[in-house]
Amino acid sequence: MESVKKLVVLSGAGMSAESGLRTFREMGGLWEEYDVYEVASPEGWEKDRELVLRFYNDRRKQLQDALPNRGHFALAEMEKDFDVAIVTQNVDDLHERAGSSKILHLHGELKKSQSTVDPDLVYDIEGWELNPGDLCDKGSQLRPHIVWFGEAVPAIEAAAAVVSEADILVIIGTSMNVYPAAGLINYARRGTPVYLIDPNEVVVAGHSGITVIRKGASEGVDELIRMIRDE
């Protein structure tokens, strides 16, 4: 009996764009309105905690109204034929809500908070608000469970291990320019087929032989499925 192939997905902001979630780097994106270091760095947190909390409250409120798109659901459906593992740079929960079962969040999770004195203390956020005065079990202010600029990415080693087991690697909606996530492709075994789904031109330095699907997430995953089934 043939073993089930392991399909590893690296997903980025383009995966959720069709669900109406604004990306940080697109034209008119969130970085156009906010100085990144004011809302996504330890220094910004120390400077103005209320601004940071308000920024992520707005993101959480937006997420409440967003729905997984066809691409999210298609990846979940692929679990019928493949051992699918998703490594996502996204902090939303759309992969979970679409039904995917193996998801590793590299940059944290928007709907969770963590202690400012013990990062191992992580809590689900009820509703969409995290406010000044919301404390962890050790009596310290809670902060968004997000990996900010200048902070280590705790899940990167686990993500590299997942990629190293891939029989098929799929990259969706990420520029592959932000490290350390961009370096994950280097952990794929030699000869592993790599598919890149993005409507924009994406150059992955040092890698040739990548099959590029120049479409958005939903149409791109549909085409990916057809291509893989034809192999």
C-alpha positions in Angstrom: 0.0 0.0 0.0 1.4 3.4 -1.0 2.1 5.8 1.9 0.3 9.1 1.9 2.4 12.0 0.7 3.2 14.8 3.0 2.2 18.2 1.6 3.6 21.2 3.4 2.1 24.6 2.8 3.9 27.9 3.6 1.1 30.5 3.7 1.4 34.3 4.0 -0.8 37.4 3.8 -2.0 36.7 0.2 -3.7 33.6 1.5 -6.1 35.7 3.5 -6.4 38.7 1.2 -9.4 37.2 -0.6 -11.2 37.0 2.8 -11.0 40.8 3.0 -8.1 41.0 5.5 -5.9 43.8 4.6 -2.2 42.9 4.3 0.5 45.0 5.8 2.6 45.5 2.6 0.1 46.0 -0.2 -0.7 49.5 -1.6 -3.0 51.1 0.9 -2.1 48.4 3.4 -1.7 48.8 7.2 1.9 50.0 7.1 0.6 53.0 5.1 -1.3 54.1 8.2 0.9 53.0 11.0 4.6 53.2 11.7 5.4 49.5 12.0 7.6 50.0 15.0 4.9 51.9 16.9 2.5 48.9 16.8 4.7 45.9 16.2 7.8 46.2 18.3 8.8 45.8 22.0 9.8 49.5 21.9 6.4 50.6 20.6 4.7 48.5 23.3 6.8 50.3 26.0 6.1 53.7 24.5 2.3 53.5 24.1 0.6 50.3 25.2 -2.9 51.7 24.6 -2.1 52.4 20.9 -0.7 48.9 20.5 -3.7 47.3 22.2 -6.1 49.4 20.1 -4.4 48.5 16.9 -4.7 44.7 17.5 -8.3 45.2 18.8 -9.2 46.7 15.5 -7.5 43.7 13.7 -9.4 41.3 15.9 -12.7 43.0 15.2 -12.1 42.9 11.5 -11.2 39.2 11.8 -14.6 38.5 13.4 -16.3 39.5 10.2 -14.0 37.7 7.8 -14.6 34.2 6.5 -12.3 31.6 5.1 -12.0 31.7 1.3 -12.2 28.9 -1.2 -8.4 28.5 -1.0 -8.6 27.8 2.8 -11.4 25.3 2.3 -9.6 23.6 -0.6 -6.4 23.1 1.6 -8.6 21.5 4.3 -10.2 19.2 1.7 -6.8 18.1 0.6 -6.4 16.2 3.9 -8.5 13.5 2.3 -5.6 12.6 -0.1 -2.5 14.0 1.6 -0.9 14.5 5.0 -1.2 18.2 5.0 0.7 20.5 7.3 0.4 24.3 7.2 3.1 26.6 8.4 1.6 30.1 8.3 3.0 33.6 8.8 -0.6 34.7 9.3 -2.0 35.5 12.7 -5.6 35.0 11.8 -7.5 31.7 12.4 -9.0 31.2 8.9 -7.1 28.0 8.3 -8.5 26.6 11.5 -12.0 27.7 10.7 -11.8 26.1 7.3 -11.1 22.8 8.9 -7.3 22.3 8.5 -6.0 20.2 11.4 -2.2 20.7 11.4 -1.3 24.4 11.6 1.8 26.0 12.9 1.7 29.7 13.5 5.1 31.3 13.0 4.2 34.8 14.1 1.7 34.2 16.8 -2.1 34.2 16.9 -4.3 37.3 16.9 -7.0 35.8 19.1 -4.6 35.0 21.9 -2.8 37.0 24.5 0.4 36.4 26.5 1.9 37.5 29.8 4.4 40.3 29.6 6.5 38.6 32.3 6.2 35.0 31.2 5.7 34.3 27.5 4.7 30.7 28.2 1.4 32.0 29.8 -0.9 32.2 26.8 -4.6 32.8 26.9 -7.5 32.8 24.5 -9.1 36.2 24.1 -12.9 36.3 24.6 -14.5 38.5 22.0 -12.2 41.0 20.3 -10.9 43.3 23.0 -7.7 43.2 25.0 -7.5 46.2 27.3 -5.3 47.9 29.8 -5.8 46.2 33.2 -6.2 42.7 31.6 -3.7 40.7 33.7 -2.1 37.3 33.5 -2.1 34.8 36.4 1.1 36.5 37.7 -0.6 39.9 37.8 1.1 41.4 34.8 -0.5 43.2 31.9 -1.4 40.9 28.9 0.0 41.8 25.5 -1.0 40.4 22.0 0.4 36.9 21.4 2.2 38.2 18.3 5.9 37.9 17.4 7.0 41.5 16.9 9.9 42.9 14.9 13.1 42.4 16.8 11.8 39.4 18.7 12.8 35.8 18.2 10.5 33.4 16.3 10.0 30.6 18.8 8.4 28.2 16.3 11.0 28.5 13.5 12.8 25.3 14.4 9.6 23.3 14.5 8.7 24.8 11.2 12.0 23.8 9.6 11.5 20.3 10.8 8.0 20.2 9.2 9.4 21.5 5.9 12.2 18.9 5.9 9.6 16.1 5.9 7.7 17.5 2.8 7.2 15.3 -0.2 5.5 18.4 -1.9 6.1 22.0 -0.8 3.6 24.7 -1.6 4.1 28.4 -1.1 1.0 30.6 -1.1 0.7 34.4 -0.9 4.1 35.3 0.6 6.9 37.3 -0.8 9.5 35.0 0.6 11.5 38.1 1.6 10.9 38.2 5.3 13.3 36.2 7.4 13.5 33.9 9.1 10.4 32.5 7.4 11.9 33.1 3.9 14.7 30.7 4.8 12.3 27.8 5.4 12.4 26.7 1.7 16.1 25.8 2.3 15.0 23.0 4.6 13.2 21.1 1.8 14.9 17.9 0.7 16.7 18.0 -2.6 14.4 17.1 -5.4 11.2 18.0 -3.5 8.7 19.6 -6.0 7.9 23.2 -5.0 4.8 25.1 -6.2 4.4 28.9 -5.7 1.0 30.4 -5.8 0.8 34.2 -6.1 -0.8 36.6 -8.5 2.3 38.8 -8.4 5.8 38.0 -9.6 7.8 36.5 -6.7 11.5 35.8 -7.0 12.9 33.1 -4.7 16.6 33.8 -4.7 18.8 30.7 -5.2 16.0 28.4 -6.2 15.2 27.1 -9.7 12.7 24.6 -10.9 9.8 26.1 -8.9 6.4 25.7 -10.6 4.8 29.1 -10.5 1.0 29.5 -10.5 0.3 33.2 -11.1 -3.2 33.3 -9.5 -4.7 34.3 -6.2 -5.1 31.8 -3.4 -8.5 30.3 -4.3 -7.9 29.8 -8.1 -4.3 28.9 -7.4 -5.1 26.1 -5.0 -7.7 24.8 -7.5 -5.0 24.7 -10.2 -2.5 23.1 -7.8 -4.9 20.3 -7.1 -5.4 19.6 -10.8 -1.7 19.6 -11.4 -0.9 17.2 -8.6 -3.6 14.8 -9.6 -2.3 14.7 -13.1 1.2 13.7 -12.0 
